[in-house]
Amino acid sequence: MSTRTSDPARFLCVALLLLAGCGPQPRDKAEEAGDQANREAMANAEGKILCAPHGATGFSRVCTIDRTPTQDGLYLTIRQPSGGFRRLLVTRDGRGVIAADGAEASIVTPIGENEIEVAVGNDRYRLPATVKPAAQR
């Protein structure tokens, strides 16, 4: 019995087997966590922070932050993907940051030893910070 290489059914079977091997492979949780860590590291390197602009329900790393030292202190300009921005002034009295312009006040909530959440209007930002225990403030 001879085998012909031009047999369409055989060619289709071989092609399907090759395609099946080329598809997306199942990923384990360690690989997915590593990919997430890489995305986070790249976003950090690009100066992006977690934010929930315009009342968004979840945080994503899409806002950028510019730091401007002045004689009044350190100003933070947080830019949103939509083009909007907020200016904050880093305080020296333990409050964290305050709104630097506009009519809306900022609400600062410590959420960990190294992070605060700042809400101004419908916008929320997660910023790195050194949070001191209440007794040290």
N, C-alpha and C positions, 0 to 999 in steps of 0.2 A: 504494500500500500504506500503510495507516495503522498507527500504533503505539499500542497501548492502554497506558495507565499502570497499569491494574489487572491486567495479565497476570501471573499468579503466578510463572511461570518467570523473567520479566524482573526482577521485584521480588526474587526469591531471589538471582539473579545479582548484582544491584546491592548487596544487603545483604551478600553474601559478600565482594565486593570491598572494601566499606567496612570490614568487620570485619578483613579481612586487613591493611589499612593501619593498624589501631589496635592490633595486637598488639605484644608486646615487640620492640624493634628490636635487632639485633646490636650489641654494645658492643665497643669496642676496648680494648686493654690500658691505654691512657692514661686513659680514662674510669674503668675499674675501679680503677686505682691512685689516681686522684683521689678516688673515693668512699671507698676504704680510708683515705686520708689524712684525709679529713673525719671519718670515724668515730673515728679515733685522736685527732684534735684535740678532738672533742667529749668523748671519754672522759677525756682529760687535763684538760679544763676542769671536768669533773665530779669530778675527784679519783680516778679509777679507775686501777688499776695492773694489769700483767700478773701472773697467778698461775695455779698449778696446785694447787688445794686437794685434799686427801684422795687424793693419789696419782694425780691426773689425768695422762694422758700428754702433753697439749698445754697450752700457756699460752693464756689468754684474758683480756681486759681487763674483769674482773668484780668484782675486789676493790677496796674503798675503803681509804683510809689517813687516819687522823687524827693530827695532830702536836700533842704537848703538851709545851711547855718547862717544866722544873722546875729546882730547885736541883741535882738530881742529874744533869741533862742532858736531852736531847730524847728523849721517849718516842714511839714510833710504835705505834699500834694499827691493825692490819690486819684488816679485817672481810671475811669470806667471804660469798658469797650465801646459804649455808645457815644463817647466823646465828652460826657459830663465829668466833673471832678469835684473834689472836696479838699479844702485846705485845713490842716490841723496844726496846732502849736503844741509841742512837747513841753509840759510844765515841769517845774522843779519842786513843786510843793506836794508831790505824791498823788495827784489826781490822774496822772498819765498824760492825756492830751485833752485839749479843748478845741472847739470849732474856732478857726482863725478868722472867718468871715461869714457873712450871712446871718439870718435871723434865728436859725435853728441851733439849739444847744446840742452838745454831744453827751452821750450817756456811755460811760466806760464801765465794763464788767470784766473782772479778772476771770479767766476760764482755765487757768493752769499756772504753773510756776513761771512759765516763759511766754505767756500769751494773754492778750486782752482782746475783748470784743468791743468795738466802738460803733455805736449807732448814732447816725445823724439823719433825722427825717426817716425816710423809708430805706436808706442805705445802711448796710452793716459791713464792717471790715474786721478781719482778724489780723492783729499786728503783733510782732514779737515785742516782748517787754520783760523787764525784770520786776516781778511782783513780789513785794515785801510783805511779810506777815503783818497783820493789823497792829500788833504791838510795836513794830519798828517804824510805823508811819508817823 
